[in-house]
Amino acid sequence: AGRHSAAIAVYHEGLRRFPNSVNDLWMLGFNYAKISKQDEALHYYEKAMAILPDFADFHFYLGDLLKQMNQPERALQEYKKALELNPKNPKAHYHLGSAYHKKGLLAEAEKEMAIYRELMGK
């Protein structure tokens, strides 16, 4: 937690100087997520995404955060958006498949897992 707390201080300083820095906003969210401050993480992720809404990785990581926050429907939508923006992301297929499986949507889950395996060369 110590290194993430130190990083948070650095990124807050960056935001003080450059309030619309997508990198600083995103990295604040990422580091807050790492120390289980999910509400803070969500706040900074959403601010970064308001500036750069079509960056697939943002949607993937937001999906992971929402899954941790027990918001599976929103997480599912973020994984879908990540794949809409970057269909070759194997992790997004894996996590979407996992989300489908958890909902009992087994055919959809298997489809996503098959794409994951294909992309990973398995």
Contact map, one row per residue, 1 for C-alpha under 8 A:
11111000000000000000000000000000011000000000000000000000000000000000000000000000000000000000000000000000000000000000000000
11111100000000000000000000000000000000000000000000000000000000000000000000000000000000000000000000000000000000000000000000
11111110000000000000000000000000000000000000000000000000000000000000000000000000000000000000000000000000000000000000000000
11111111000000000000000000000011011000000000000000000000000000000000000000000000000000000000000000000000000000000000000000
11111111100000000000000000000010000000000000000000000000000000000000000000000000000000000000000000000000000000000000000000
01111111110000000000000000000000000000000000000000000000000000000000000000000000000000000000000000000000000000000000000000
00111111111000000000000000010010000000000000000000000000000000000000000000000000000000000000000000000000000000000000000000
00011111111100000000000000110011000000000000000000000000000000000000000000000000000000000000000000000000000000000000000000
00001111111110000000000000000000000000000000000000000000000000000000000000000000000000000000000000000000000000000000000000
00000111111111000000000000000000000000000000000000000000000000000000000000000000000000000000000000000000000000000000000000
00000011111111100000000110110000000000000000000000000000000000000000000000000000000000000000000000000000000000000000000000
00000001111111110000000100010000000000000000000000000000000000000000000000000000000000000000000000000000000000000000000000
00000000111111111000000000000000000000000000000000000000000000000000000000000000000000000000000000000000000000000000000000
00000000011111111110100100000000000000000000000000000000000000000000000000000000000000000000000000000000000000000000000000
00000000001111111111100110000000000000000000000000000000000000000000000000000000000000000000000000000000000000000000000000
00000000000111111110000000000000000000000000000000000000000000000000000000000000000000000000000000000000000000000000000000
00000000000011111110000000000000000000000000000000000000000000000000000000000000000000000000000000000000000000000000000000
00000000000001111111100000000000000000000000000000000000000000000000000000000000000000000000000000000000000000000000000000
00000000000001111111100000000000000000000000000000000000000000000000000000000000000000000000000000000000000000000000000000
00000000000000100111110010000000000000000000000000100000000000000000000000000000000000000000000000000000000000000000000000
00000000000001100111111110000000000000000000000100000000000000000000000000000000000000000000000000000000000000000000000000
00000000000000000001111111000000000000000000000100110000000000000000000000000000000000000000000000000000000000000000000000
00000000000000000000111111100000000000000000000100000000000000000000000000000000000000000000000000000000000000000000000000
00000000001101100000111111110000000000000000000000000000000000000000000000000000000000000000000000000000000000000000000000
00000000001000100001111111111000000000000001101100000000000000000000000000000000000000000000000000000000000000000000000000
00000000000000000000011111111100000000000001100100000000000000000000000000000000000000000000000000000000000000000000000000
00000001001000000000001111111110000000000000000000000000000000000000000000000000000000000000000000000000000000000000000000
00000011001100000000000111111111000000001001100000000000000000000000000000000000000000000000000000000000000000000000000000
00000000000000000000000011111111100000011111100000000000000000000000000000000000000000000000000000000000000000000000000000
00000000000000000000000001111111110000001000100000000000000000000000000000000000000000000000000000000000000000000000000000
00011011000000000000000000111111111000001000000000000000000000000000000000000000000000000000000000000000000000000000000000
00010001000000000000000000011111111111011000000000000000000000000000000000000000000000000000000000000000000000000000000000
00000000000000000000000000001111111111011000000000000000000000001000000000000000000000000000000000000000000000000000000000
10010000000000000000000000000111111110000000000000000000000000000000000000000000000000000000000000000000000000000000000000
10010000000000000000000000000011111110000000000000000000000000000000000000000000000000000000000000000000000000000000000000
00000000000000000000000000000001111111000000000000000000000000000000000000000000000000000000000000000000000000000000000000
00000000000000000000000000000001111111111000000000000000000000000000000000000000000000000000000000000000000000000000000000
00000000000000000000000000000001100111111100000000000000000000001000100000000000000000000000000000000000000000000000000000
00000000000000000000000000000000000011111110000000000000000000000000000000000000000000000000000000000000000000000000000000
00000000000000000000000000001001100011111111000000000000000000000000000000000000000000000000000000000000000000000000000000
00000000000000000000000000011111100011111111100000000000000000001000000000000000000000000000000000000000000000000000000000
00000000000000000000000000001000000001111111110000000000000001001000000000000000000000000000000000000000000000000000000000
00000000000000000000000000001000000000111111111000000000000000000000000000000000000000000000000000000000000000000000000000
00000000000000000000000011011000000000011111111100000000000000000000000000000000000000000000000000000000000000000000000000
00000000000000000000000011011100000000001111111110000000010001000000000000000000000000000000000000000000000000000000000000
00000000000000000000000000000000000000000111111111000000000000000000000000000000000000000000000000000000000000000000000000
00000000000000000000000010000000000000000011111111100000000000000000000000000000000000000000000000000000000000000000000000
00000000000000000000111011000000000000000001111111111000000000000000000000000000000000000000000000000000000000000000000000
00000000000000000000000000000000000000000000111111111110010000000000000000000000000000000000000000000000000000000000000000
00000000000000000000000000000000000000000000011111111000000000000000000000000000000000000000000000000000000000000000000000
00000000000000000001010000000000000000000000001111111000000000000000000000000000000000000000000000000000000000000000000000
00000000000000000000010000000000000000000000000111111110000000000000000000000000000000000000000000000000000000000000000000
00000000000000000000000000000000000000000000000111111110000000000000000000000000000000000000000000000000000000000000000000
00000000000000000000000000000000000000000000000010011111000000000000000000000000000010000000000000000000000000000000000000
00000000000000000000000000000000000000000000000010011111111000000000000000000000010010000000000000000000000000000000000000
00000000000000000000000000000000000000000000000000000111111100000000000000000000111011000000000000000000000000000000000000
00000000000000000000000000000000000000000000000000000011111110000000000000000000010000000000000000000000000000000000000000
00000000000000000000000000000000000000000000100010000011111111000000000000000000010000000000000000000000000000000000000000
00000000000000000000000000000000000000000000000000000011111111100000000000000110110000000000000000000000000000000000000000
00000000000000000000000000000000000000000000000000000001111111110000000000000110010000000001000000000000000000000000000000
00000000000000000000000000000000000000000000000000000000111111111000000000000000000000000000000000000000000000000000000000
00000000000000000000000000000000000000000100100000000000011111111100000000100100000000000000000000000000000000000000000000
00000000000000000000000000000000000000000000000000000000001111111110000001111110000000000000000000000000000000000000000000
00000000000000000000000000000000000000000000000000000000000111111111000000100000000000000000000000000000000000000000000000
00000000000000000000000000000000100001001100000000000000000011111111100000100000000000000000000000000000000000000000000000
00000000000000000000000000000000000000000000000000000000000001111111111101100000000000000000000000000000000000000000000000
00000000000000000000000000000000000000000000000000000000000000111111111100100000000000000000000000000000000000000000000000
00000000000000000000000000000000000000000000000000000000000000011111111000000000000000000000000000000000000000000000000000
00000000000000000000000000000000000001000000000000000000000000001111111000000000000000000000000000000000000000000000000000
00000000000000000000000000000000000000000000000000000000000000000111111100000000000000000000000000000000000000000000000000
00000000000000000000000000000000000000000000000000000000000000000111111111100000000000000000000000000000000000000000000000
00000000000000000000000000000000000000000000000000000000000000000110011111110000000000000000000000100000000000000000000000
00000000000000000000000000000000000000000000000000000000000000000000001111111000000000000000000000000000000000000000000000
00000000000000000000000000000000000000000000000000000000000000100100001111111100000000000000000000000000000000000000000000
00000000000000000000000000000000000000000000000000000000000001111110001111111110000000000000000000100000000000000000000000
00000000000000000000000000000000000000000000000000000000000000100000000111111111000000000000000100110000000000000000000000
00000000000000000000000000000000000000000000000000000000000000100000000011111111100000000000000000000000000000000000000000
00000000000000000000000000000000000000000000000000000000001101100000000001111111110000000000000000000000000000000000000000
00000000000000000000000000000000000000000000000000000000001100100000000000111111111000000001101100000000000000000000000000
00000000000000000000000000000000000000000000000000000000000000000000000000011111111100000001000100000000000000000000000000
00000000000000000000000000000000000000000000000000000001001000000000000000001111111110000000000000000000000000000000000000
00000000000000000000000000000000000000000000000000000011111100000000000000000111111111100001000000000000000000000000000000
00000000000000000000000000000000000000000000000000000001000000000000000000000011111111111001100000000000000000000000000000
00000000000000000000000000000000000000000000000000000000000000000000000000000001111111100000000000000000000000000000000000
00000000000000000000000000000000000000000000000000000111000000000000000000000000111111100000000000000000000000000000000000
00000000000000000000000000000000000000000000000000000001000000000000000000000000011111111000000000000000000000000000000000
00000000000000000000000000000000000000000000000000000000000000000000000000000000011111111000000000000000000000000000000000
00000000000000000000000000000000000000000000000000000000000000000000000000000000001001111100000000000000000000000000001000
00000000000000000000000000000000000000000000000000000000000000000000000000000000001001111111100000000000000000000000001000
00000000000000000000000000000000000000000000000000000000000000000000000000000000000000011111110000000000000000000011101100
00000000000000000000000000000000000000000000000000000000000000000000000000000000000000001111111000000000000000000001000000
00000000000000000000000000000000000000000000000000000000000100000000000000000011011000001111111100000000000000000000000000
00000000000000000000000000000000000000000000000000000000000000000000000000000010001000001111111110000000000000011011000000
00000000000000000000000000000000000000000000000000000000000000000000000000000000000000000111111111000000000000011001000000
00000000000000000000000000000000000000000000000000000000000000000000000000000010000000000011111111100000000000000000000000
00000000000000000000000000000000000000000000000000000000000000000000000000010011000000000001111111110000000010010000000000
00000000000000000000000000000000000000000000000000000000000000000000000000000000000000000000111111111000000111111000000000
00000000000000000000000000000000000000000000000000000000000000000000000000000000000000000000011111111100000010000000000000
00000000000000000000000000000000000000000000000000000000000000000000000100110000000000000000001111111110000010000000000000
00000000000000000000000000000000000000000000000000000000000000000000000000010000000000000000000111111111110110000000000000
00000000000000000000000000000000000000000000000000000000000000000000000000000000000000000000000011111111110110000000000000
00000000000000000000000000000000000000000000000000000000000000000000000000000000000000000000000001111111100000000000000000
00000000000000000000000000000000000000000000000000000000000000000000000000000000000000000000000000111111100000000000000000
00000000000000000000000000000000000000000000000000000000000000000000000000000000000000000000000000011111110000000000000000
00000000000000000000000000000000000000000000000000000000000000000000000000000000000000000000000000011111111110000000000000
00000000000000000000000000000000000000000000000000000000000000000000000000000000000000000000000000011001111111000000000000
00000000000000000000000000000000000000000000000000000000000000000000000000000000000000000000000000000000111111100000000000
00000000000000000000000000000000000000000000000000000000000000000000000000000000000000000000000010011000111111110000000000
00000000000000000000000000000000000000000000000000000000000000000000000000000000000000000000000111111000111111111000000000
00000000000000000000000000000000000000000000000000000000000000000000000000000000000000000000000010000000011111111100000000
00000000000000000000000000000000000000000000000000000000000000000000000000000000000000000000000010000000001111111110000000
00000000000000000000000000000000000000000000000000000000000000000000000000000000000000000000110110000000000111111111000000
00000000000000000000000000000000000000000000000000000000000000000000000000000000000000000000110010000000000011111111100000
00000000000000000000000000000000000000000000000000000000000000000000000000000000000000000000000000000000000001111111110000
00000000000000000000000000000000000000000000000000000000000000000000000000000000000000000100100000000000000000111111111000
00000000000000000000000000000000000000000000000000000000000000000000000000000000000000000110110000000000000000011111111100
00000000000000000000000000000000000000000000000000000000000000000000000000000000000000000100000000000000000000001111111111
00000000000000000000000000000000000000000000000000000000000000000000000000000000000000000000000000000000000000000111111111
00000000000000000000000000000000000000000000000000000000000000000000000000000000000000011100000000000000000000000011111111
00000000000000000000000000000000000000000000000000000000000000000000000000000000000000000100000000000000000000000001111111
00000000000000000000000000000000000000000000000000000000000000000000000000000000000000000000000000000000000000000000111111
00000000000000000000000000000000000000000000000000000000000000000000000000000000000000000000000000000000000000000000111111
